[in-house]
Amino acid sequence: MRKSKQISDLFLTSLGDSIRRRRVDLLLSQEQLAVLASLHRTYVTEVENGLRNISMTTFLRISKALESKPSDHIIAAENDLFVKDE
C-alpha cells in the first residue's frame, strides 16, 4: 500500500507541473488562474505543488480556465511517471 501512496503523490506532483506549465504558457499568474477557476490563490499554489488531491469538479474548472482538455494534463502526468521508466 505504501508504494501506491508514493505513486499517487508523484502523480499529483506531475499533474501540478502540467497545470503550471500551461498557466505559464498563457502568461497567467496564479491569482489570475484562481479568479478564472473560482478558487483561492493559495489553493492553486497547492495544486501546482502536488499538495492537493483535487476533485474532478475542481480539475475541470482549472482545465476550462486554462483552455485545455483535462486529458492533456493527465497524459502529461502519465508520461512523467511511466515513460521515463521504460
NORCOR-V668201 format. One line per field, one symbol per residue. phi: phi as a letter, one per 20 degrees, with the letter a starting at -180 (. if undefined). Layout:
# NORCOR-V668201
phi=???
This chain:
# NORCOR-V668201
phi=.fffffffffffffffffffgfffgeleeffffgffelcegffggfffemeceffffffffffffelcegfgffffffffedfffe
